[in-house]
């Protein structure tokens, strides 16, 4: 009788161990599936990151190309190389500081405009981007009000300058 009881207990234990082994095997498969999914996601994220980096590089090259074309046009109208460099910086759309509601003029740009072989009317006839025109108006020291009246100045740019002026 004791052997039957012990055998029955052993059978129950073996059954329970088998059930635990099946559960462990199922959990192991689930974990392996999750690991595969994570690896797939990591690979997809890496591929997307590479694609984003390629697109950023293409945009940068397009901006550089555009700046180069604008620089060549500026040189053709007789402006000094320093003005070309100042216009190339406009790619990053910096905002000139304001002093008493007037943009701080860039003395190099002002000198080249005053002493160079061109004037504002000639510059207006050249195909420059809106961003370049906005930056140029800032660099030659336009007043904030006059800047806002220029036809090519965007509301976004004027509002940004106005907020900057209020903060000072």
C-alpha positions, 0 to 999 in steps of 0.5 A, a space after each residue: 500500500 505504501 508503495 502504491 501511494 508513493 508511486 501515485 505521488 511520484 506519478 503526480 510529481 512527474 505530471 506536474 514536472 512535465 506541465 512545468 517543463 511545457 510552461 517553461 518551453 512556452 515561455 522560452 518560445 515567447 521570449 525568443 519571439 520577443 527577442 526576434 521582434 526587438 532585433 527586427 525593430 532595432 534593425 528597422 530603426 537603424 535603417 531609418 536612422 541611416 535613411 534620415 542621415 542620408 536625407 539630412 546630408 542631401 538637404 545640407 548639400 542642396 543648401 550649400 549648392 543654393 548658397 553657392 549659386 547666390 554667392 556667384 550672383 552676388 559676385 557678378 553684381 560686384 559685391 565684396 567677398 565679405 558680403 558673400 560670406 555674410 549672405 552664406 551665413 543666412 542659410 542658418 537663418 540667424 536673427 540679428 540683435 536689435 538695438 533701440 528697435 533697429 537691427 544691429 548693422 553689419 559694418 562690413 555689409 554696410 561698407 560693401 553696399 555703400 562703397 561697392 558696385 551695386 545698390 539696393 535696387 540692383 539687389 532687388 532685381 536678383 533672384 535671392 531667396 526670401 530668407 537671404 533677403 530677410 537676413 540682408 535687411 537685418 545686416 544693413 540695419 533696417 529699423 524693426 518697423 521698416 523691416 515689417 513693411 518689406 514685402 518679402 519679410 514673412 510674418 514669422 520672421 517679423 514676429 520673431 524680431 518683435 519678440 526679441 525686441 520686447 525681450 530687450 
